[in-house]
Amino acid sequence: MNNQENFQYQTKVIETNKIKLKGEDISSVIAEALETELNKMSEKGWRLFSITPSLLTEGAIRKLILCFEKRV
């Protein structure tokens, strides 16, 4: 009998450069964008697996890669 669980993975890119204003703290705006995407994916049965910053510009994160998983 095989007790191994199988998962499916999906990635999404959140682009923070669309909301970045130089020198301004936009942490709450990024958090809101993440929360919206996380809730949409959760409703479809996906669970957040990891978040990876993928592009840095002038010391600010410009893109985040979200990796989701769900059992199949």
Secondary structure as the mmCIF struct_conf table of DSSP 4:
data_model
#
loop_
_struct_conf.conf_type_id
_struct_conf.id
_struct_conf.beg_label_comp_id
_struct_conf.beg_label_asym_id
_struct_conf.beg_label_seq_id
_struct_conf.end_label_comp_id
_struct_conf.end_label_asym_id
_struct_conf.end_label_seq_id
STRN STRN1 PHE A 7 GLU A 15
HELX_RH_3T_P HELX_RH_3T_P1 THR A 16 LYS A 18
TURN_TY1_P TURN_TY1_P1 ILE A 19 ILE A 19
TURN_TY1_P TURN_TY1_P2 LYS A 22 GLY A 23
HELX_RH_AL_P HELX_RH_AL_P1 SER A 27 GLU A 43
TURN_TY1_P TURN_TY1_P3 LYS A 44 GLY A 45
STRN STRN2 ARG A 47 THR A 57
TURN_TY1_P TURN_TY1_P4 GLU A 58 GLY A 59
STRN STRN3 ALA A 60 ARG A 71
#
